[in-house]
Amino acid sequence: MPPIISVENLSKTYATGLPALKSIDLSIDRGEIFALLGPNGAGKTTLISILCGIVTPSEGRASIDGHDIVRDYRAARALVGLVPQELTTDHFESVWSTTSFSRGLFGKPKDPAKIERILRDLSLWEKKDAQIRTLSGGMKRRVLIAKALAHEPRVLFLDEPTAGVDVGLRRDMWALVRGLRETGVTIILTTHYIEEAEEMADRVGVILGGEIILTEDKAALMAKLGQKQLTLQLAEPLGAVPPALAGHQLELADDGCSLVYTYDTQGDRTGITGLLTDLAAAGIHFKDLQTKQSSLEDIFVGLVGANR
């Protein structure tokens, strides 16, 4: 089955001469949750804006479900829902009217039952008659999602959807996104909350300086680049790592009370057995130990740092 989003050699240079995107190639499969990670200014929002028909590319092409985003704009745009980063809403409209209006913009027939279901799923039903200007920031973000879903898109772009919202709302949105994916909706998510991508994404892309430096299945990425750390809480503090242990490349905590050993989870041998043997031979005893797996955030920070 062909990908629902296909991007080939896509570039964008603004009038100021700023190259925002450089020869992007990207495919996104139907029904997946794809997390696009990158620091501020990396090109995330520019890429989403092009795919949503808001910004015109300088070079290359892109299509959504086979519809070219430039030549077949209307068909491509009708398949897309966008939740922008900024809180842009019609302040004096009610929640019900602005959501219904968004559905009508795409030529969809009135469907009060559909609008009601969306508002209930987003915990907005009790606010349906409230003017948007009276809502909290978190509620306004829910309204943006409701508007994006009103015309039943097959692809949903979420540009920093939980920025500035509380933990409870963030979890509600995660549940909503999973529910949408189960109905076949493809989700493209940009976020600064790495745990959000780690929690929800099927696949991860990293963009830096307008270039995609990596796309990988999340589980495969964490297995390939992930490391584990073994922390040994020492029975007696050390002033320095003994020369006899230099081959293990241990890190001594500032207070001298613990040693940290980092090893590759994909290696044939972890080296832990040899480390413990050498510790005993050196007369170093420990009272506790714990392991920690690299998170997606650790991997992301390492990738960005290596490519700067």
Residue pairs with C-beta under 8 A, 6 or more apart in sequence:
1 29
1 30
2 66
3 27
3 28
3 29
3 30
4 28
4 29
4 30
4 64
4 65
4 154
4 155
4 186
5 26
5 27
5 28
5 51
5 62
5 63
5 64
5 155
5 186
5 188
6 26
6 27
6 62
6 63
7 24
7 25
7 26
7 27
7 47
7 51
7 60
7 61
7 62
8 25
8 60
8 61
8 62
9 23
9 24
9 25
9 59
9 60
9 61
10 21
10 23
10 24
10 25
10 26
10 47
10 50
10 57
10 59
10 60
10 61
10 62
11 19
11 21
11 22
11 23
11 24
11 57
11 58
11 59
11 60
12 19
12 20
12 21
12 43
12 46
12 50
12 55
12 57
12 58
12 210
13 19
13 20
13 58
14 20
19 210
20 43
20 46
20 210
21 43
21 46
21 47
21 50
21 57
21 210
21 211
22 209
22 210
22 211
23 59
23 60
23 211
24 47
24 60
24 210
24 211
24 212
25 212
26 205
26 212
26 215
28 34
28 186
28 188
28 203
29 186
29 203
30 184
30 186
31 181
31 184
31 185
31 186
32 181
32 186
32 187
32 202
32 203
33 177
33 181
33 186
33 187
33 189
33 200
33 201
33 202
33 203
34 186
34 187
34 188
34 189
34 201
34 202
34 203
34 204
34 205
35 189
35 190
35 191
35 196
35 197
35 200
35 201
35 203
35 204
35 205
35 218
36 44
36 47
36 48
36 188
36 189
36 190
36 205
36 207
37 190
37 191
37 194
37 197
37 204
37 205
37 206
37 207
37 300
38 44
38 190
38 206
38 207
38 208
38 304
39 208
39 304
42 207
42 208
42 209
42 210
43 207
43 209
43 210
43 211
44 159
44 190
44 207
45 85
45 159
45 190
46 55
46 210
47 207
48 82
48 157
48 159
48 188
48 190
49 55
50 56
50 57
50 62
50 69
51 62
51 64
51 69
51 80
51 157
51 188
52 77
52 80
52 82
52 157
53 69
53 73
53 76
53 77
53 80
56 70
57 70
61 68
61 69
61 70
62 68
62 69
63 69
63 76
64 76
64 79
64 80
64 155
65 76
65 79
65 154
65 155
67 75
67 76
67 79
68 76
69 76
69 77
78 106
78 107
78 151
78 153
79 153
79 154
79 155
80 153
80 154
80 155
80 156
80 157
81 148
81 149
81 151
81 153
81 155
81 156
81 157
82 148
82 156
82 157
82 159
83 141
83 144
83 145
83 148
83 156
83 157
83 158
83 159
83 161
84 144
84 159
85 159
85 160
85 163
87 137
87 140
87 141
87 144
88 144
89 98
89 132
89 140
89 143
89 144
90 98
90 132
91 131
91 132
91 133
92 131
92 132
92 133
93 101
93 131
93 132
94 128
94 129
94 130
94 131
94 132
95 119
95 124
95 127
95 128
95 129
95 130
95 132
95 135
95 143
95 146
96 115
96 119
96 128
96 129
98 132
98 143
98 147
99 115
99 118
99 119
99 143
99 146
99 147
99 150
100 110
100 112
100 115
100 150
102 147
102 148
102 150
102 151
103 110
103 111
103 114
103 115
103 150
103 151
104 110
105 151
106 151
108 150
108 151
108 152
114 150
114 152
115 150
116 125
118 146
118 149
118 150
119 125
119 128
119 146
121 176
121 179
122 142
122 145
122 146
122 172
122 176
123 142
123 172
124 139
124 142
124 143
124 146
127 135
127 139
132 140
132 143
135 143
137 164
137 165
138 164
138 165
138 166
138 169
141 161
141 162
141 164
141 165
141 169
142 169
145 158
145 161
145 173
145 176
148 156
149 156
149 180
153 185
154 184
154 185
154 186
155 185
155 186
155 188
156 180
156 185
156 186
156 187
156 188
157 188
158 177
158 187
158 188
158 189
158 190
158 191
159 190
160 190
160 191
160 192
161 173
161 189
161 191
162 169
162 170
162 173
162 191
162 193
162 196
163 192
165 173
170 193
170 196
174 196
174 199
174 200
177 187
177 189
177 200
178 200
180 187
181 187
187 200
189 196
189 197
189 200
189 201
191 197
194 295
194 296
194 297
194 300
195 295
195 296
195 297
197 204
197 218
197 296
198 218
198 295
198 296
198 297
201 218
202 217
202 218
203 215
203 216
203 217
203 218
204 214
204 215
204 216
204 217
204 218
204 221
204 296
205 212
205 214
205 215
206 212
206 213
206 214
206 215
206 300
206 303
206 304
207 213
208 303
208 304
208 307
208 308
209 307
213 303
213 307
214 221
214 303
216 224
218 296
221 296
221 299
222 293
222 294
222 296
222 299
223 265
223 266
224 266
225 294
225 299
225 302
225 303
226 265
226 293
226 294
226 298
226 299
227 262
227 263
227 264
227 265
227 293
227 294
227 298
228 262
228 263
228 265
228 270
228 291
228 292
228 293
228 294
229 260
229 261
229 262
229 263
229 291
229 292
229 294
230 260
230 261
230 262
230 263
230 272
230 275
230 289
230 290
230 291
231 258
231 259
231 260
231 261
231 289
231 290
231 291
231 292
232 258
232 259
232 260
232 261
232 279
232 286
232 288
232 289
233 257
233 258
233 286
233 287
233 288
233 289
233 290
234 256
234 257
234 258
234 259
234 284
234 285
234 286
234 287
235 285
235 286
235 287
236 285
237 255
237 256
237 257
238 252
238 256
238 259
238 284
239 256
240 252
241 250
241 252
241 259
242 282
242 284
244 278
244 281
244 282
245 275
245 278
245 279
245 282
245 284
248 261
248 271
248 274
248 275
248 278
249 261
249 262
250 259
250 260
250 261
250 275
251 259
251 260
251 262
252 258
252 259
252 260
253 259
253 260
259 286
261 271
261 272
261 275
263 270
263 271
263 272
264 270
265 293
279 285
279 286
